[in-house]
Amino acid sequence: MATLGDARRLVVKIGSALLVDKAKGTLRRHWLESLAEDVARIKTRGTDVILVSSGSIALGRGVLGLPQTVLPLEQSQAAAAVGQIRLARAYEEVLDPHGLTTAQVLVTLEDSTDRRRYLNSRATLETLIGFGVIPIVNENDTVATDEIRYGDNDRLAAQVAATVGADQLVLLSDVDGFYSANPHVDPTAEFFPVLDVITPEIEAMAGDAGSGLSKGGMKTKLMAAKTATASGCAMAITEGSRLNPLKALEDGARATWFTPQLDPHAARKRWILAMKPHGALTIDDGAVRALERGTSLLPPGIVNVAGSFGRGDPVTIKDVKGRELGMGLTRYTASEAQAIKGHNSAEIEEILGYPGRAVVIHRDDMAI
C-alpha cells in the first residue's frame, strides 16, 4: 500500500466544502493555513506538490450574496470571476510565509482532450514545478460551458496527475474513504482500506454527491481513481476537514488507497505507443545515440520529415536505415519541422519568425 511519505510528485485535491464555510460563504482561513504547513513540510523533503482547488464559485457566491442553490450558468461564471481572485490571493498569503511561490493555472476539459493544448499545459506545469513553484489548478469556471467542462475537480485532479506523471493523488473529502454504502446513512457499511481493482460491484456501491457545495460524489471519485491508477498513480480518499489533513494521513488517519496498475513512466509510454502516427521523423546516428541515453530530440538530429501532422500529434521516429525506433508527440507541425531540421535550436526564431521550443520531441513525450 502506498504511503504519503513515499511520494515523489503529489497532487492534492481540495473541495469547496473544505475551503468555504457554507453558512457564511467565507474562507476557512485557519484550515487553509494548516494545509499550507503540510505542503511546506512535504516540499522540504523534495516532493513536488500540485494543488487542485475548488472554491472560486463558493467564495464568489458569498461575496455577491447569491443563494445556496443551483445557479444559472451566467451567475456561476460571475461568481467564479469574483471568487477566483480571492482564492488565488488566499493561497499566496498562506504559502508565502513558508517561502513558497504560487501560480494560478486555469484549465478546461478541452485543454486535455486537444493534444496541442495538452502539451502546452504539461510544459507549463513542468516548468513551474522545475522552478519550485506550487501550481494551484482549478477549472476555468469563468469561461467553461457544459460542453468543455470537467464538471468536478475529482476528475480534473486525476487528469492533472496523469498529465504531470504524479505517483500519488490525494482527494481530501468529507468522508474518510470508500464504503460499500453511505456511512452517514448506513452504519453497517463496509470500509475498504485498499482497492486493487475497481470492479463493477465496487462501482455499484458508489453513491451520489453528498455536499451542498461540492459537485463530486463517490461515483466521480471512482472515475478519478480509474484515470489515476491507469496512469500509474496511487490515489487516496481521506477525510479532509480536520486541521493538517495531510499530516493526519501520514500519521495513519483512515483512508482508502487505490493501487496503480503501472508506474507513471511506463503508463505514459504505453499510452504514446498505442497512438496512430500522423507522420515520421528520420534522425541521424548521433541523434539515435542521444535518444538511447534518454535525451530529447533536437532539430539538428533530424534529417527527414514525412507526413502531415500538427503540434501534439504522434509521429514515428526512424533511423537513416528506416528502422522504427519508437513514437513521440511532436511540438512542431510538419512544415515547421521541415524548416528547422538540421538547424541548431538557437536558429529557430530566425527561421520561423517566432520563438519556438528548443526540442522537437521532449523525452517525456517519447516512447523508444
HELIX and SHEET records of a PDB file:
HELIX    1   1 LEU A    4  ASP A    6  5                                   3    
HELIX    2   2 SER A   16  LEU A   19  1                                   4    
HELIX    3   3 ARG A   29  THR A   44  1                                  16    
HELIX    4   4 SER A   56  LEU A   64  1                                   9    
HELIX    5   5 LEU A   73  LEU A   95  1                                  23    
HELIX    6   6 ASP A   96  HIS A   98  5                                   3    
HELIX    7   7 GLU A  110  THR A  113  1                                   4    
HELIX    8   8 ARG A  115  GLY A  130  1                                  16    
HELIX    9   9 ASP A  146  ILE A  148  5                                   3    
HELIX   10  10 ASN A  153  VAL A  164  1                                  12    
HELIX   11  11 PRO A  200  MET A  205  1                                   6    
HELIX   12  12 MET A  218  ALA A  230  1                                  13    
HELIX   13  13 PRO A  245  GLU A  250  1                                   6    
HELIX   14  14 PRO A  264  LEU A  273  1                                  10    
HELIX   15  15 ASP A  285  GLU A  292  1                                   8    
HELIX   16  16 PRO A  299  GLY A  301  5                                   3    
HELIX   17  17 ALA A  334  ILE A  340  1                                   7    
HELIX   18  18 SER A  345  GLU A  347  5                                   3    
HELIX   19  19 ILE A  348  LEU A  352  1                                   5    
HELIX   20  20 ARG A  363  ASP A  365  5                                   3    
SHEET    1   A 8 THR A 102  VAL A 107  0                                        
SHEET    2   A 8 ILE A 134  GLU A 139  1                                        
SHEET    3   A 8 ASP A  48  SER A  53  1                                        
SHEET    4   A 8 ARG A   9  ILE A  14  1                                        
SHEET    5   A 8 GLN A 168  SER A 173  1                                        
SHEET    6   A 8 ALA A 234  GLU A 239  1                                        
SHEET    7   A 8 ALA A 255  PHE A 258 -1                                        
SHEET    8   A 8 VAL A 194  LEU A 195  1                                        
SHEET    1   B 2 VAL A  20  ASP A  21  0                                        
SHEET    2   B 2 THR A  26  LEU A  27 -1                                        
SHEET    1   C 2 PHE A 178  TYR A 179  0                                        
SHEET    2   C 2 PHE A 191  PHE A 192 -1                                        
SHEET    1   D 5 ILE A 302  GLY A 307  0                                        
SHEET    2   D 5 GLY A 279  ILE A 283 -1                                        
SHEET    3   D 5 PRO A 314  ASP A 319  1                                        
SHEET    4   D 5 GLU A 324  LEU A 329 -1                                        
SHEET    5   D 5 MET A 366  ALA A 367 -1                                        
END                                                                             
